[in-house]
Structures are given as structure tokens and as C-alpha cells.
């Protein structure tokens, strides 16, 4: 799957691919960091900065959209179906967010598991009626936590692979 994704982006600057991967809800920085460090060998600092930039770039616009336009879009059948599915996924993992609010939101975003990144953090914030500005800060903190975890895991994995070779 990684090869197909990278083939799709071939011809684009590697830095731009890392930003795009970190922006996408499927990969976020959990996919961008291993690609930047392991595949493109861009360097840790550069990859981390590009991944944070890409992963946080949509947060404020998406929170604004959810809090201002989302209800109107729920009248569109396919949109309603998709968001209803996403709500169920996020809600099933959002117990700690309800309990701890912004700290819970930061941890939710920071733990690199499926359906726990910044995109889902925005949805959880909206569902729980949290303040968008405080949520953006909590999501940013979560992105930093996830970045540390994913970067450390990538470095460790890359080191093991290099020893095996």
C-alpha cells in the first residue's frame, strides 16, 4: 500500500509529500514521519517539522467548519452517512475526553491508534461541545505527543532494520 501511495505522489518534492501525508485523515503524521525518515531520509528535524505543519494546518479551518457549516451539510445524504459512521467511531473512544476534557482530548490525539488523530480530535471536540480555541491548543499538544511517539518508534524500527541488513 505504501508503494502505491508513494507512486501516486511521484514527481512531487519529497517535502511536499510528507506535508500531504500528514494532512490526510488516513495517514496523518503517523504515516508521514515513517515515510519522511525511513523512505525519503529527509532527516528527523525536517520530517518532524513538516509533519507537524501538515497535521495541524487543517485543525482551525475544520473546527470552524464543524461549528458553523456542518449542520447544513448533514442534510446531504452521503455526508450524513459518512459523519454518522465517523461519530460512532469517535464516540466509542471518547470516554476519557468527556471525563478530562482538554487533557483527554490531547491524549486522545496523541496516542497513535486508528481513529485517534487530529481529524478525529476535531470531531470529538465538536461532539462534546468543547471550546474550539481551547480544543485547537489541546489538539496541537496531542500532535506533539503523537509526533514524539511515532518519531521514536520510527527511529527504533529503522535502527533495527539497519542492524538486520
N, C-alpha and C positions, 0 to 999 in steps of 0.2 A: 504494500500500500504506500509506503514512504517513497518508493521509487516512482510510482505513478504520480504522486503529488509533486515531487521534485522535477519530473519530466514535464509536467504541466507548466511549471514556472521557469523552465529552462530559457535562457536568453535574458532573463531579468538579473539585475545585480543581486548578488547573494545577500547583501544587507537588506535590500527591499523584500526579498523572500522571507527573511527572518521576521521583519515587521509584519508582513501579511499573515504569516502563520500564527504569530502571537495575537493578531487581531481576530482571527477566525474563531467562532464559538466552539468548533470541534477540537481544534488543536490548542489554542491559546498559547501561553508561554511554555506549557508542558510539552508541546511539540516543537516549538521554535528553538528552545535552548539546546536540546539534543542535536537538532539539525545544524544550528549555528556553530556549536563547539565540535560535535562529532563528525559531521559530514563536511561542512564548509571550512572548518578550522579557522574561524574568524577571531578567535581569542575570547577569553572568558569575559573580560570587562566590556568589550564591544557588543558581544552577544547579549549579555545581561541588560545593558542599557537599551539596545534596540528592542528587546523583548518587553521590557517594562513600558517603553514608549508605545509600542503597538498594542499591548494588552490594556493599557489604561486609556488609550486615545478615544475609545467609544463610550466610556463609562458615563461621563456627564451628558453627552447627547442622548444616550439610551435611557438614562434616568429621567431626563426631561421628557422624552417621547412617552415613556410609560406613565408619567404623572400628568401629561397634558393631552395626548392624542390616542393613547392605547384603547380607551373605552369606545371611541368611534370606530376603530379598526376591528374591534371584536364583533362588529356586525357583518364582517366579511367571513364567509363560511370557512374557507381553508385556513385563514388566520386564526379564527376562533378555535378550530380543531387543533392546530399546532400549539397554541398557547395553553389550551386546556390540558393537553398532554404534558407540556413543559411544567405547568403549575403543579400537576400531580407529582412529577419527579422531584421538583424543588421542595414542595411542601413535605414530602416524605423524609427529607433530610434536614428540615429547617427547625427541628425542636430546640436545639441549642441557640439558634438565632433568636427565637421567641423569648427564651429564658434570659439570655445575656445581651440581647440587642446588638449594639455595635461591636462589642468584643466578640460575640458569637458570629457576627457577620464576617469579621476579619478572619477568624479561624475557619469558618466555612469556605471562604475564598482561598485561604492559604493552604488547606490540605489538598494535595494534588490527586483527587479522585474524580471519576466521571461525574458530571453534573454538579460540580462544586466550584467552578471557576468564577471569574469576574462577571461573565454574562449572567450566569445563574444567580450570582450575588445581587445583581441589579433587580432581577425578577423577585428574589426573596425580599429585598428591601421594599419593593412596591407592594407585594402581597401582605407584608406585615405593617404597612403604613409608616415606615420609618422616614425620618427627615432625609431628603435626597442629598443635601450637602454633607451631613454627618456620615451618611452611607458611603458617599464617594471617598471620604477620608478612610473609612473602615475598609472599603474595597481596595484602596491603594495599599494600605498596610497588609492586607491579605495577599495582594500581588507580590509584595516584597517577601513575605513569608514563603509563598509558593516558589518564588524565584530562588531563594536560598536552598530550599529542599531539592528542587529539580536540578539546580546547578551542582550541588554536592553529589547528588545521585549520578548525574551525567559524568562528572569528573571521575568518580569512583569506578563507574562502569567502563569508561574509556580507558582508565588505567589498567583494569583487569584484562580488557580485550588486548591492549598493547603487550601485556606480560605474556598472555597466551600465545600470541603470534610469535 
